[in-house]
Amino acid sequence: MDNPLDSSMAEEIKEALENNDQALAASRIQKYLEKVNNIPLNIAITGESGSGKSSFVNAFRGIDNRDERAAPTGCVETTMEVKDYHHPNYPNVTIWDLPGIGTTNFPADKYLRHVGFEKFDFFVIISDTRFRENDVKLALEIRKMGKKFYFVRSKIDNDLQAEKRSRRDFNEETTLAQIRENCIQGLQKQGVESPQVFLLSSFDLHLHDFPLLHETLEKELPAHKRDVLLLAMPNISLEIIKKKREAFRGQITFYSFLSAAGAVVPVPGFSVALDAGLMVTVVKKYRDGFGLDNESLQRLSDSTGVPLKDLMAVIKSPLALQNISPGLILRMLTQCAAITALMTAEEGFRLIPILGAVVSAGLSFLVTQKGLNIFLDMLAEDAQRVFKKALGLDTSV
């Protein structure tokens, strides 16, 4: 089964709700969300020395090569042992920079045991020229051990620049097609059947084949790990931002149920405070997932050369620019007349014995559901504007 979390947990939640056991349902939902938000994803990056492994590790994490948390880069082999790098916003996502197989004395099978292959979800094999014998041996051994691997041809920006300088009839698409075909033919000659090669530049992930690489990984990862990968991805396209929004939206019902469970407590103002506190936690996840926190914006500024103030100037929601607190959440909720009416009705029904608690729970569910949807859309639209600004596109459309 693709998602071991959903089946048993969903059945437990359903049973608790059918038995009108709000506390048990809330406990099960909380447990489910904690598991979903902490699913580990381990990505192995390998290749020969100087192929651009470390730059890819940094680019995937949205970190500039000059950042103090960056994997060290250089034209000589800087990775002599397995090194783990956690995603700055998602510590459950780890990118492992492996030493090039050519720098070890191990054959492919022993190399994989040496680096602890069983913990990796998939391997990315990187080359900045053609894929060599060691790359192929490693790929075939990975396949034999039941893992997925992906060939990445790096530093495409360098190839395009060199070709542009040397050819009067330069055509980018033709050059890219030739590089891809040469890599595929080379791999086929060495015994790799139907190889797929992704061309990319770690300095411009939004260009070339990185979006295609993500789509491929998304299809081939187990279902419960796809959103983990998605949320950790840098915002390389408007489509990625759209997918992140839908992934976040898929959890709103669960958070709304947690809110409803708190509404049955017969204490005036308790549910409103609980709703606000819950939304603070969730909205911070949205902000960080869209890369709108201060650190992510600074990293984007560093990597694109667009001044931080210019990126922040296109952000409209105070949720991205101010400290997210219960007070801010409540102020923004009360700006929506429909939500204000629901909150007022919820507090009124709370005074009615027995039946009031049931109605209040339903109203609390709606307040959280509507509020989170509004906040999610605000931040997603801000993320789109920031993405366009970083690429020099028109942010008014």
Protein Blocks (a to p, Z undefined) as FASTA:
>chain_A
ZZlmlmmmmmmmmmmmmnopaklmmmmmmmmmmmmmmcccddddeddehilmmmmmmmmn
opafkbmkbccddfbdfbfbdcddddfklmkbccdddddfklpcbdfklmmmmnopmlpm
bdcdddfbbcdfklmmmmmmmmmnopacddddehklmmmmmmmmmpmkbcfklmmmmmmm
mmmmmmmmnopahiacddddfklmmgcjlmmmmmmmmmmpcfklmmmmmmmpccfbfklm
mmmmmmmmmmmmmmmmmmmmmmmpccehklmmmmmmmmmmmmmmmmmmnopafklmmmmm
mmnopafklmmmmpmbfklmmccdfklmmmmmmmpmklmmmmmmmmmmmmpghjlmmmmm
mmmmmmmmmmmmmmmmmmmmmmmmmmmmmnopafkZZ
